[in-house]
Amino acid sequence: MLPLSWGMFQTSITREASAEGVGLHTGVYGHVRLVPAPAETGIVFRRVDLDNFHIEAQGQNVARVSYATSLMKQGVLLSTTEHLLAAIYSCGIDNVFIDIDSIEVPILDGSAEPFMQMLEHCGIRKLRRKRRYLKVLKPLEVVEGDRRIGIYPADEFRVRCYVDFPHPLVGQQEVEMVVGPETFRHLLARARTFCFERDIEPLKAMGLIRGGSLDNAIVLTSDGVMNGPLRFPDEFGRHKALDLIGDLALAGLPLLARVEAHKAGHALHTQLVSRLLADPSLWTITTEEASPPERDESYLAALSPAPATD
């Protein structure tokens, strides 16, 4: 079962779960497995094809962020981490090993829904160690032209994401929410990645989207969608919010902050994380419990965290 909200104790998963599929950009087929981890481990990728080489999901390991967020440590690369990290982070899972045997996390259906299903199978184990939060004390903003992102003090983790694409099905869309397992599951998890038909050949020429298909991404034509129906009228804005949360997971600890992104993308998201972590005057580490998200009582009835264990 998933936790009701971020609470005062650290968590891990109870049992393993796995999935497999093709990487969106590399086209490489791979397997991913979630494995329980002890307290203070954090979220750690293990390249099992490279003698279990560890790559921590932290800002200092960010490598490339053009059309996906990639991590690199000592020359070992791992691409397209954001959807899986968004699910893990939103569910309040502090410690987990992510075993993977390829260079890229499988794209699956292009959303975080398959990863949420994995996590629901895994269940949550509460650990006997206080959770530490990264609480933002002062505002920080990153601006590039008409694109900007800012992080501000708050007693909860809230995101606001605004997108604007000149397309009849997109236009201006905005998503704002307090992040937690319920809100993420209901509002964002099923929102898929997307691209414009006109961009497909240029992206392929750049060596990207080698594993892309109509099964793992929404493709927008000049005036419609090639592979509808959409899962939400504002699926595009929801997916950008999903990406934002996945990139913010690289802060390494649960955030107590409000984040506003205006026409931003992976590059600005990760710049914000890097600049935040580089200036300790902007934040503090606390064991203060986050404010729980608003709750859907009918959904809560199906959820209950496991008892605390060592």
Secondary structure, 3 states (H helix, E strand, C coil): CCCCCCCCEEEEECCCEEEEEECCCCCCEEEEEEEECCCCCCEEEEEHHHCCEEEECCHHHECCCCCCCCEEECCEEEECCHHHHHHHHHCCCCEEEEEECCCECCCCCCCCHHHHHHHHHHCEEEEEEECCEEEECCCEEEEECCEEEEEEECCCEEEEEEEEECCCCCEEEEEEEECCHHHHHHHHCCCCCEEEHHHHHHHHHCCCCCCCCCCCCEEECCCCECCCCCCCCCHHHHHHHHHHHHHHHHHCCCEEEEEEEECCCHHHHHHHHHHHHHCHHHEEEECCCCCCCCCCHHHHCCCCCCCEEC
